[in-house]
Amino acid sequence: MMRRKIKNVFAKQDYYCFACSPHNPVGLQLSFVETEEGVESVWNPKQYYEGYPGIIHGGILATLADEVAAWTLYIKGQCSGVTSRLNVKYAKPVSSLQQHIVVKGKMREIKRSLAFIDIQIISENGELCLSGEAVYFVIPREKAVSMNYFPEHFEDFFD
């Protein structure tokens, strides 16, 4: 089974993305791996991301799902983009007391200027907690490189 660590090519000192920057002390600090099916992130829930006591806020879960979709577009679509729509279904609450959850993105298709990405959040016990679809406006690779939204060389995502 293929699992390849993805390097955050954007993580410079002045990069503070709430979802994936390692420099944002209040951010989610997500990191990613490529799998055969898509892109995954293992995230450790913290109480300061709660809505109700003991439950991770739904907006944080949506952010996790949106971010894994973006990285799925980078790696499986080999381009960049911005969120057009995010449709999520919350199936089960996500406890802030578990050690980790898995956030998954799977590229379904790119049709003209739109990318369709399936997203899931799985509890540490293997239960489906969130499922949905992210639709991204695709930024063509050349334009994304010129805007610093994509590295000049795709291989830079990997060591």
C-alpha positions as a Markdown table, in Angstrom:
| # | Residue | x | y | z |
|---|---|---|---|---|
| 1 | Met | 0.0 | 0.0 | 0.0 |
| 2 | Met | 1.5 | 3.3 | -1.1 |
| 3 | Arg | 1.9 | 6.1 | 1.5 |
| 4 | Arg | 4.1 | 9.0 | 0.6 |
| 5 | Lys | 4.7 | 12.0 | 2.9 |
| 6 | Ile | 3.8 | 15.3 | 1.3 |
| 7 | Lys | 6.1 | 18.3 | 2.1 |
| 8 | Asn | 4.3 | 21.6 | 2.7 |
| 9 | Val | 6.0 | 23.7 | 0.1 |
| 10 | Phe | 4.2 | 26.8 | 1.3 |
| 11 | Ala | 5.5 | 26.7 | 4.9 |
| 12 | Lys | 7.8 | 29.6 | 4.9 |
| 13 | Gln | 8.3 | 31.7 | 8.0 |
| 14 | Asp | 5.6 | 34.2 | 7.0 |
| 15 | Tyr | 3.0 | 31.5 | 6.1 |
| 16 | Tyr | 0.1 | 31.3 | 8.6 |
| 17 | Cys | -2.6 | 29.2 | 7.0 |
| 18 | Phe | -5.0 | 28.3 | 9.8 |
| 19 | Ala | -5.2 | 24.8 | 8.5 |
| 20 | Cys | -1.8 | 23.7 | 7.5 |
| 21 | Ser | 0.9 | 26.1 | 8.6 |
| 22 | Pro | 3.4 | 24.7 | 11.1 |
| 23 | His | 4.0 | 28.3 | 12.2 |
| 24 | Asn | 0.5 | 29.2 | 13.3 |
| 25 | Pro | 0.3 | 28.5 | 17.1 |
| 26 | Val | -3.5 | 28.5 | 17.1 |
| 27 | Gly | -3.9 | 26.6 | 13.8 |
| 28 | Leu | -4.6 | 23.0 | 13.0 |
| 29 | Gln | -1.1 | 22.3 | 11.8 |
| 30 | Leu | -2.1 | 19.6 | 9.4 |
| 31 | Ser | 0.4 | 17.5 | 7.5 |
| 32 | Phe | -0.5 | 15.1 | 4.7 |
| 33 | Val | 0.4 | 11.8 | 3.0 |
| 34 | Glu | -0.4 | 10.6 | -0.5 |
| 35 | Thr | -2.1 | 7.3 | -0.7 |
| 36 | Glu | -3.1 | 5.3 | -3.8 |
| 37 | Glu | -6.7 | 6.6 | -3.4 |
| 38 | Gly | -6.0 | 10.2 | -2.5 |
| 39 | Val | -4.6 | 12.3 | 0.3 |
| 40 | Glu | -4.9 | 11.8 | 4.1 |
| 41 | Ser | -4.1 | 13.7 | 7.3 |
| 42 | Val | -4.1 | 12.3 | 10.8 |
| 43 | Trp | -5.1 | 15.0 | 13.2 |
| 44 | Asn | -5.1 | 15.1 | 17.0 |
| 45 | Pro | -8.2 | 16.8 | 18.4 |
| 46 | Lys | -7.8 | 19.3 | 21.2 |
| 47 | Gln | -10.3 | 20.7 | 23.6 |
| 48 | Tyr | -9.7 | 24.3 | 22.5 |
| 49 | Tyr | -11.4 | 23.3 | 19.2 |
| 50 | Glu | -14.6 | 22.3 | 20.9 |
| 51 | Gly | -18.2 | 23.6 | 20.3 |
| 52 | Tyr | -20.1 | 21.7 | 23.0 |
| 53 | Pro | -17.9 | 20.2 | 25.8 |
| 54 | Gly | -16.1 | 17.2 | 24.5 |
| 55 | Ile | -17.2 | 17.6 | 20.9 |
| 56 | Ile | -15.1 | 19.2 | 18.1 |
| 57 | His | -16.9 | 22.2 | 16.6 |
| 58 | Gly | -18.5 | 21.5 | 13.2 |
| 59 | Gly | -16.8 | 24.5 | 11.6 |
| 60 | Ile | -13.4 | 23.0 | 12.5 |
| 61 | Leu | -14.5 | 19.7 | 11.0 |
| 62 | Ala | -15.5 | 21.5 | 7.8 |
| 63 | Thr | -12.1 | 23.3 | 7.8 |
| 64 | Leu | -10.3 | 19.9 | 8.1 |
| 65 | Ala | -12.4 | 18.5 | 5.2 |
| 66 | Asp | -11.8 | 21.6 | 3.0 |
| 67 | Glu | -8.1 | 21.6 | 3.6 |
| 68 | Val | -7.6 | 17.9 | 2.8 |
| 69 | Ala | -9.6 | 18.6 | -0.4 |
| 70 | Ala | -7.2 | 21.4 | -1.3 |
| 71 | Trp | -4.2 | 19.1 | -0.9 |
| 72 | Thr | -5.9 | 16.4 | -2.8 |
| 73 | Leu | -6.2 | 18.8 | -5.7 |
| 74 | Tyr | -2.5 | 19.7 | -5.5 |
| 75 | Ile | -1.4 | 16.1 | -5.4 |
| 76 | Lys | -3.9 | 14.1 | -7.5 |
| 77 | Gly | -5.0 | 17.0 | -9.8 |
| 78 | Gln | -1.5 | 18.5 | -10.0 |
| 79 | Cys | -2.9 | 21.9 | -10.0 |
| 80 | Ser | -4.3 | 24.5 | -7.6 |
| 81 | Gly | -7.7 | 26.0 | -6.9 |
| 82 | Val | -10.1 | 27.7 | -4.6 |
| 83 | Thr | -13.2 | 26.3 | -2.9 |
| 84 | Ser | -16.4 | 26.8 | -4.9 |
| 85 | Arg | -18.7 | 24.7 | -2.7 |
| 86 | Leu | -18.3 | 22.5 | 0.4 |
| 87 | Asn | -21.1 | 20.1 | 1.1 |
| 88 | Val | -20.7 | 18.1 | 4.3 |
| 89 | Lys | -22.9 | 15.6 | 6.2 |
| 90 | Tyr | -22.2 | 15.2 | 9.9 |
| 91 | Ala | -22.9 | 11.6 | 10.7 |
| 92 | Lys | -21.5 | 11.4 | 14.3 |
| 93 | Pro | -20.0 | 13.8 | 16.7 |
| 94 | Val | -16.2 | 13.9 | 16.9 |
| 95 | Ser | -14.9 | 13.6 | 20.4 |
| 96 | Ser | -12.1 | 15.9 | 21.5 |
| 97 | Leu | -10.9 | 13.2 | 23.8 |
| 98 | Gln | -9.8 | 10.7 | 21.2 |
| 99 | Gln | -6.1 | 10.5 | 20.2 |
| 100 | His | -6.6 | 11.0 | 16.5 |
| 101 | Ile | -8.9 | 11.2 | 13.6 |
| 102 | Val | -8.2 | 10.6 | 9.9 |
| 103 | Val | -9.3 | 13.1 | 7.3 |
| 104 | Lys | -9.4 | 11.8 | 3.7 |
| 105 | Gly | -9.8 | 13.3 | 0.3 |
| 106 | Lys | -10.3 | 11.4 | -3.0 |
| 107 | Met | -10.3 | 13.1 | -6.4 |
| 108 | Arg | -13.4 | 12.1 | -8.3 |
| 109 | Glu | -13.0 | 14.1 | -11.4 |
| 110 | Ile | -11.9 | 17.4 | -13.0 |
| 111 | Lys | -14.4 | 18.6 | -15.5 |
| 112 | Arg | -13.4 | 21.8 | -17.3 |
| 113 | Ser | -12.6 | 24.3 | -14.6 |
| 114 | Leu | -14.1 | 22.4 | -11.7 |
| 115 | Ala | -12.6 | 19.6 | -9.5 |
| 116 | Phe | -14.9 | 17.3 | -7.5 |
| 117 | Ile | -13.3 | 15.8 | -4.4 |
| 118 | Asp | -14.9 | 13.3 | -2.0 |
| 119 | Ile | -14.1 | 14.0 | 1.7 |
| 120 | Gln | -14.4 | 11.9 | 4.9 |
| 121 | Ile | -13.5 | 12.2 | 8.5 |
| 122 | Ile | -13.0 | 8.9 | 10.3 |
| 123 | Ser | -12.8 | 8.5 | 14.1 |
| 124 | Glu | -10.0 | 6.6 | 15.8 |
| 125 | Asn | -12.5 | 3.7 | 16.1 |
| 126 | Gly | -13.0 | 3.6 | 12.4 |
| 127 | Glu | -16.5 | 5.3 | 12.5 |
| 128 | Leu | -17.5 | 7.6 | 9.7 |
| 129 | Cys | -18.1 | 11.0 | 11.3 |
| 130 | Leu | -18.3 | 13.3 | 8.3 |
| 131 | Ser | -18.7 | 12.7 | 4.5 |
| 132 | Gly | -19.2 | 15.1 | 1.7 |
| 133 | Glu | -17.9 | 16.7 | -1.5 |
| 134 | Ala | -15.7 | 19.7 | -2.1 |
| 135 | Val | -16.0 | 21.4 | -5.5 |
| 136 | Tyr | -13.0 | 23.6 | -6.4 |
| 137 | Phe | -12.5 | 26.2 | -9.1 |
| 138 | Val | -9.3 | 25.0 | -10.8 |
| 139 | Ile | -6.5 | 27.4 | -11.3 |
| 140 | Pro | -4.4 | 26.2 | -14.2 |
| 141 | Arg | -1.0 | 25.1 | -13.1 |
| 142 | Glu | 1.0 | 27.8 | -15.0 |
| 143 | Lys | -1.1 | 30.5 | -13.5 |
| 144 | Ala | -1.0 | 28.9 | -10.0 |
| 145 | Val | 2.8 | 28.8 | -10.2 |
| 146 | Ser | 3.0 | 32.5 | -11.2 |
| 147 | Met | 0.7 | 33.3 | -8.2 |
| 148 | Asn | 2.8 | 31.2 | -5.8 |
| 149 | Tyr | -0.2 | 28.8 | -5.3 |
| 150 | Phe | 1.8 | 25.8 | -6.7 |
| 151 | Pro | 5.5 | 25.0 | -6.8 |
| 152 | Glu | 7.3 | 25.3 | -10.1 |
| 153 | His | 8.1 | 21.6 | -10.0 |
| 154 | Phe | 5.5 | 19.1 | -8.8 |
| 155 | Glu | 8.3 | 16.9 | -7.3 |
| 156 | Asp | 9.0 | 19.6 | -4.7 |
| 157 | Phe | 6.0 | 18.2 | -2.8 |
| 158 | Phe | 8.1 | 15.2 | -2.0 |
| 159 | Asp | 11.6 | 14.6 | -0.5 |
